[in-house]
Amino acid sequence: MCASNANAAQNGAAPRRGEMASTTAGTLRGFLLGALAGLLLAACGGTERASEPLAEPAPVVPVPRPCTGSVATAGNALQRIGILARKNGNRGEPVPLDLVFVYDPALFAELPRDAGAWFKRRDAIRLLAGSGLQVVSLAIAPGTGPAHINLPEDVALVHRVLAYPLYHEPAARRVLELTRFHDVRLTFEENTVTMCRE
């Protein structure tokens, strides 16, 4: 069976009992170690180590609830913005809302990502942007709607359409991107704005 046993048989001498036991034990030990190594490699997925994440995953940001309706695949196709405000919205107070129509694509990267920052910097941004953007400012009173907002006549030329709702609740102040929708409804809830395709 093993090389030492074959050599002993060829020499015409039978292996002694102690030699055979130690050889068999060595063979068994080698076999077990090889099997264990194979199992460990299989369990670890081979010799390559799984790559570890370089950074923590990004936090999940709430997204608009899914509704029926059509969505544009590219560019601005917005045709209508609907408004509905619950009576208990924003602690029963009107919500300042700016709709920003961005004509110059270079301006988009400079715009704030929440309404608090937008309202603080709005006048300076409008002064620097010139004709590169247009702002429609509204105050959405509790219990308003359903109603629709008139869009600029040249809305087809707009690069991005953003909505900045200035809620008391800071978490509700995130900018809303309306560009890819044909028809969208903004519902002003108690502590947030939901965006739904109509």
C-alpha positions in Angstrom: 0.0 0.0 0.0 2.6 2.6 1.0 6.1 3.0 -0.4 7.9 1.6 2.6 5.7 -1.6 2.6 6.4 -2.1 -1.1 10.1 -1.8 -0.6 10.0 -4.3 2.3 8.1 -6.8 0.1 10.6 -6.4 -2.7 13.5 -7.1 -0.3 11.7 -10.3 0.7 11.3 -9.2 4.4 7.8 -8.7 5.9 7.4 -5.4 7.7 7.5 -5.5 11.4 4.4 -4.8 13.4 5.6 -1.5 14.9 6.8 -0.2 11.5 3.4 -1.0 9.9 1.5 0.7 12.7 3.6 3.9 12.5 3.4 4.0 8.7 -0.3 3.5 8.8 -0.7 6.2 11.4 1.4 8.6 9.4 -0.6 7.9 6.3 -3.9 8.4 8.1 -2.6 11.6 9.7 -1.6 12.9 6.2 -4.9 12.0 4.8 -6.9 13.7 7.6 -4.8 16.9 7.3 -5.3 17.0 3.5 -9.1 16.5 3.9 -9.2 19.2 6.6 -7.3 21.7 4.4 -9.7 20.9 1.5 -12.7 21.5 3.7 -11.3 24.8 5.0 -10.6 26.1 1.5 -14.0 25.1 0.3 -15.7 26.8 3.2 -13.7 30.0 2.6 -14.4 30.1 -1.1 -10.9 29.0 -2.3 -7.7 30.7 -1.8 -9.0 34.2 -2.6 -10.3 36.3 0.3 -13.6 38.0 -0.1 -13.1 41.7 -0.7 -14.1 43.8 2.3 -16.1 47.1 1.8 -13.9 50.2 1.8 -16.5 52.4 3.4 -19.8 52.2 5.2 -22.9 51.9 2.9 -24.6 55.2 2.1 -27.7 55.9 4.1 -31.0 55.1 2.5 -32.9 58.2 1.5 -36.7 58.0 1.3 -38.0 58.0 -2.2 -41.4 58.9 -3.6 -44.1 56.2 -3.2 -44.9 54.2 -6.3 -48.0 55.2 -8.2 -49.4 54.5 -11.6 -48.5 56.9 -14.4 -45.9 57.6 -17.0 -42.3 58.6 -16.4 -39.9 60.1 -19.0 -36.7 58.2 -19.6 -34.6 61.2 -20.4 -34.8 65.0 -20.5 -37.7 67.2 -19.2 -41.2 66.0 -20.1 -43.0 67.6 -17.2 -46.5 68.7 -18.2 -48.4 69.2 -15.0 -47.8 69.6 -11.3 -50.7 68.8 -8.9 -51.0 70.0 -5.3 -52.8 68.6 -2.4 -52.3 69.7 1.2 -53.7 67.9 4.2 -55.3 70.1 6.9 -52.7 69.0 9.5 -49.8 69.6 7.2 -46.7 71.5 8.5 -48.3 72.0 12.0 -51.3 73.6 10.4 -49.3 76.4 8.8 -48.7 77.3 5.1 -45.7 75.6 3.5 -43.4 78.0 1.5 -42.7 76.2 -1.8 -40.3 77.3 -4.5 -40.4 75.6 -7.9 -37.1 76.1 -9.6 -36.9 75.7 -13.4 -33.2 75.3 -14.4 -32.4 76.2 -18.0 -28.6 76.2 -17.7 -27.3 72.7 -17.0 -24.1 74.1 -15.4 -26.2 75.6 -12.6 -27.6 72.3 -11.3 -24.5 71.2 -9.5 -24.4 74.5 -7.6 -28.0 74.3 -6.2 -28.6 73.3 -2.6 -30.0 69.9 -1.8 -32.5 71.0 0.9 -35.0 73.8 1.2 -33.4 75.4 4.3 -30.2 76.1 2.4 -32.1 77.1 -0.7 -34.2 79.8 1.0 -31.1 81.2 2.8 -29.2 81.5 -0.5 -32.1 82.0 -2.9 -31.6 85.7 -3.7 -27.9 85.4 -4.3 -28.4 82.4 -6.5 -31.0 84.1 -8.6 -28.8 87.2 -9.0 -25.9 85.1 -10.2 -27.9 82.7 -12.4 -29.7 85.5 -14.3 -31.8 83.9 -17.1 -30.3 80.5 -16.3 -33.2 79.6 -13.9 -36.7 80.7 -13.1 -38.4 80.5 -9.7 -42.1 80.2 -8.9 -42.7 81.0 -5.2 -45.9 79.7 -3.6 -47.3 79.3 -0.1 -49.3 76.1 0.2 -52.0 76.5 2.9 -53.4 73.5 4.8 -56.4 72.0 3.1 -55.5 73.3 -0.4 -56.4 71.3 -3.4 -56.5 69.3 -5.4 -55.1 72.0 -7.7 -52.6 72.4 -10.5 -49.7 74.8 -10.9 -49.2 76.6 -14.2 -45.9 75.8 -15.8 -43.7 78.3 -17.8 -44.6 78.3 -21.5 -41.1 77.3 -22.4 -41.0 74.3 -20.0 -39.9 72.0 -22.8 -36.5 73.9 -22.8 -35.9 73.3 -19.1 -33.0 71.1 -18.0 -34.2 70.3 -14.5 -37.3 71.0 -12.4 -36.8 71.1 -8.6 -39.2 71.7 -5.7 -38.1 73.1 -2.4 -40.7 72.7 0.4 -39.8 74.6 3.6 -41.4 72.5 6.3 -40.9 73.1 10.1 -39.6 69.5 10.2 -36.0 69.5 8.8 -36.3 66.0 7.4 -39.1 67.2 5.1 -36.9 69.9 3.5 -35.2 67.6 1.0 -35.2 68.8 -2.6 -37.7 67.0 -4.9 -36.6 66.3 -8.5 -39.7 66.5 -10.8 -37.9 66.5 -14.1 -38.5 62.9 -15.2 -42.3 62.9 -14.6 -45.0 63.8 -17.1 -47.6 64.4 -14.4 -46.8 64.6 -10.7 -48.8 65.3 -7.6 -47.2 66.8 -4.5 -49.1 65.9 -1.3 -48.3 68.0 1.8 -48.6 65.6 4.7 -48.2 66.4 8.4 -44.4 66.1 8.5 -43.4 65.5 4.9 -44.2 65.9 1.2 -44.9 62.8 -0.9 -44.4 62.8 -4.6 -46.7 60.7 -6.7 -47.1 60.2 -10.5 -50.6 61.0 -11.6 
